[in-house]
Amino acid sequence: MEEYKKPLTRIARFRHFFQDRHIRLFAIFNIFFIYVWGYLLWGTTEVGSGEWLLEECGHLLWSGFHTWVLISYQKYHYPEEFEYWREKEERLIWFRVILFSVFFWEGFELLHDSSGLFQTLAQLSNRDTMADIIFSGLAGPLFSISYWRWKDGLNLFFAPADKKQATERKLRQVRVLLSQIAEETNKNEPQVLDNLRFLVRRTWQENHHILPVVKMLYGVARGSRRERRRRRAYIRSLRFQKTD
């Protein structure tokens, strides 16, 4: 009989959350960044001045750091996905950084200047905005991704030949299994559409009203979402199972 474990309190869950060094680095960096670039330097610079160059360094630093810490987090917590889908994971991380550092950041500055509620300007000129976008969306993430590729390349360069061959054999096996799963999924797609058409036709024949059909489709959508979540939870649980 398994021993009953009392659920963690909110404070305990909060402490457990901050035990991860990536979370601590994320919190410390953003507190420091908000104080320096969000409080001390906000709206005090002119294009071409030393403070403006320091502000651009902030854009470079913010996007570069978050790209670096996200890649490190992915490599530490989800090494299997990162090892096999490295380029996909890098593109996804890059997109997330662009989403926050370019669209959200520059969008907030646009709203700040357009509202007319503040005396300072966040977007000083087109030159300033384009420099922000280049440093935040291109230069910073590119530097961090290049750093991790260079570091991992050194590990591969100095790894023994037999270890490289063993790793590549395992990757080949993984590709074969993934190809089989993808092939089975593609074969099931026509059957899925046939089943959906059958449900719509049967629901309509039982009651010639559109509302039951809509309710049926809503139930199918909820069921498919539950199945996706169940599959993700199962894959997530595999990470905590010890393999022989």
C-alpha positions as a printed Julia matrix, in Angstrom:
244×3 Matrix{Float64}:
   0.0    0.0     0.0
   1.41   3.35   -1.04
   2.07   5.91    1.65
  -0.25   8.92    1.54
   1.53  12.14    0.72
   0.0   15.38    1.82
  -0.3   17.92   -1.04
   2.2   20.76   -0.93
   1.03  24.11    0.36
   1.15  27.19   -1.83
   4.27  28.44   -0.09
   5.95  25.05   -0.54
   5.02  24.98   -4.24
   6.36  28.51   -4.6
   9.67  27.5    -3.0
   9.87  24.39   -5.16
   9.26  26.53   -8.26
  12.21  28.79   -7.42
  14.56  25.9    -6.72
  15.24  25.75  -10.45
  18.28  27.9   -11.2
  16.8   29.01  -14.52
  13.78  30.5   -12.73
  16.02  32.27  -10.22
  18.2   33.7   -12.98
  15.09  34.79  -14.88
  13.64  36.58  -11.85
  16.9   38.27  -10.78
  17.72  39.45  -14.28
  14.29  40.93  -14.95
  14.17  42.73  -11.61
  17.57  44.27  -12.36
  16.56  45.06  -15.94
  13.28  46.73  -14.98
  15.06  48.89  -12.41
  17.84  50.05  -14.76
  16.16  50.26  -18.16
  12.56  50.63  -17.03
  13.05  53.11  -14.2
  16.4   54.9   -14.48
  16.7   55.2   -18.27
  13.03  55.35  -19.35
  12.38  58.42  -21.51
  15.66  60.15  -20.65
  17.7   59.41  -23.77
  18.31  61.11  -27.11
  19.19  59.31  -30.32
  22.95  59.04  -30.69
  23.79  59.83  -27.06
  25.61  57.58  -24.64
  22.41  56.8   -22.78
  20.75  55.83  -26.06
  23.6   53.38  -26.78
  23.15  51.97  -23.28
  19.42  51.55  -23.99
  20.2   49.65  -27.19
  22.55  47.45  -25.2
  19.56  46.74  -22.98
  17.56  45.49  -25.97
  20.49  43.29  -27.0
  21.0   42.04  -23.46
  17.33  41.27  -22.77
  16.71  39.22  -25.89
  20.12  37.54  -25.73
  19.73  36.53  -22.09
  16.23  35.13  -22.51
  17.27  33.14  -25.58
  20.23  31.78  -23.63
  18.22  30.84  -20.54
  15.38  29.26  -22.57
  17.83  27.07  -24.51
  19.57  26.11  -21.26
  16.19  25.28  -19.68
  15.21  23.15  -22.67
  18.54  21.3   -22.71
  18.3   20.56  -18.98
  14.63  19.64  -18.59
  13.77  18.29  -22.07
  17.06  16.98  -23.47
  15.45  14.34  -25.69
  13.35  16.86  -27.64
  16.21  19.3   -27.92
  18.69  16.65  -29.04
  16.49  15.37  -31.83
  14.63  18.55  -32.84
  17.32  21.1   -32.12
  16.62  23.44  -35.03
  12.87  23.3   -34.41
  13.34  24.09  -30.71
  15.71  26.95  -31.53
  13.24  28.45  -33.99
  10.44  28.17  -31.44
  12.54  29.87  -28.75
  13.57  32.58  -31.22
   9.92  33.18  -32.11
   8.97  33.5   -28.44
  11.74  36.0   -27.81
  10.72  38.03  -30.88
   7.1   37.93  -29.73
   7.92  39.5   -26.38
  10.95  41.67  -27.17
   9.66  43.1   -30.47
   5.87  42.91  -30.71
   4.95  43.31  -27.04
   7.79  45.68  -26.14
   7.49  47.96  -29.15
   3.69  47.69  -29.02
   3.73  48.86  -25.41
   5.98  51.78  -26.37
   3.6   52.69  -29.2
   0.63  52.7   -26.81
   2.68  54.69  -24.32
   3.42  57.43  -26.85
  -0.02  57.39  -28.5
  -2.0   57.65  -25.27
  -0.97  61.24  -24.58
  -0.91  60.5   -20.84
   2.85  60.72  -20.45
   5.31  63.54  -20.99
   8.16  61.26  -22.08
   8.51  59.4   -25.38
   9.52  55.76  -25.59
   9.94  55.63  -29.38
  12.2   58.53  -30.2
  12.28  58.1   -33.99
  12.1   55.55  -36.8
  15.85  55.06  -36.41
  15.42  54.27  -32.73
  12.58  51.82  -33.34
  14.42  49.99  -36.13
  17.54  49.72  -33.97
  15.42  48.26  -31.16
  13.91  45.68  -33.52
  17.29  44.66  -34.97
  18.97  44.27  -31.58
  15.99  42.57  -29.9
  14.74  40.35  -32.7
  17.93  39.49  -34.57
  21.27  40.23  -32.92
  20.59  39.1   -29.35
  18.95  35.73  -30.15
  21.49  35.03  -32.89
  24.42  35.53  -30.5
  22.93  33.19  -27.89
  22.01  30.46  -30.39
  25.49  30.69  -31.93
  27.04  30.38  -28.46
  25.16  27.19  -27.66
  25.92  25.68  -31.07
  29.6   26.49  -30.67
  29.68  24.98  -27.17
  27.87  21.81  -28.21
  30.08  21.56  -31.27
  33.13  21.51  -29.01
  31.59  18.68  -26.99
  31.07  16.68  -30.19
  34.56  17.51  -31.43
  36.25  16.15  -28.3
  33.9   13.18  -27.81
  35.38   9.72  -28.5
  34.55   8.15  -31.86
  32.82   5.13  -30.32
  30.55   7.38  -28.26
  29.6    9.37  -31.37
  28.71   6.18  -33.24
  26.63   4.86  -30.33
  24.69   8.11  -30.13
  24.06   8.18  -33.87
  22.76   4.58  -33.78
  20.26   5.58  -31.08
  19.18   8.6   -33.12
  18.65   6.34  -36.13
  16.4    4.08  -34.05
  14.42   7.07  -32.82
  13.9    8.26  -36.39
  12.59   4.85  -37.45
  10.06   4.79  -34.6
   8.92   8.36  -35.25
   8.49   7.58  -38.95
   6.27   4.61  -38.06
   4.13   6.76  -35.76
   3.76   9.45  -38.43
   2.82   6.85  -41.06
   0.15   5.33  -38.79
  -1.25   8.78  -38.04
  -1.47   9.66  -41.73
  -3.28   6.4   -42.48
  -5.92   7.2   -39.84
  -6.75  10.69  -41.2
  -9.26   9.53  -43.89
 -10.98   7.31  -41.32
 -11.25  10.24  -38.91
 -13.04  12.37  -41.5
 -15.39   9.47  -42.37
 -16.27   9.05  -38.68
 -16.96  12.76  -38.32
 -19.21  12.81  -41.39
 -21.05   9.76  -40.05
 -21.71  11.47  -36.71
 -22.99  14.61  -38.43
 -25.27  12.6   -40.74
 -26.66  10.45  -37.9
 -27.27  13.45  -35.63
 -29.09  15.29  -38.43
 -31.26  12.25  -39.28
 -32.31  11.84  -35.64
 -33.35  15.46  -35.26
 -33.5   17.82  -38.23
 -32.16  20.81  -36.3
 -28.83  22.53  -36.44
 -28.44  22.91  -32.66
 -27.9   19.17  -31.93
 -25.28  19.08  -34.69
 -23.47  22.06  -33.15
 -23.59  20.42  -29.71
 -22.22  17.2   -31.17
 -19.35  19.04  -32.86
 -18.63  20.88  -29.61
 -18.47  17.54  -27.77
 -16.09  16.15  -30.39
 -13.87  19.24  -30.04
 -13.77  18.89  -26.25
 -13.05  15.18  -26.52
 -10.2   15.72  -28.96
  -8.74  18.36  -26.65
  -8.89  15.96  -23.7
  -7.14  13.3   -25.77
  -4.37  15.72  -26.76
  -3.89  16.68  -23.14
  -3.86  13.04  -22.1
  -1.17  12.27  -24.69
   0.94  15.23  -23.58
   0.58  14.16  -19.95
   1.65  10.62  -20.87
   4.7   11.84  -22.76
   5.54  14.13  -19.85
   5.28  11.21  -17.42
   7.8    9.21  -19.44
  10.5   11.69  -18.46
  10.12  10.7   -14.82
  10.27   6.94  -15.46
  13.65   5.29  -15.06
  14.73   3.23  -18.02
  16.71   0.04  -17.64
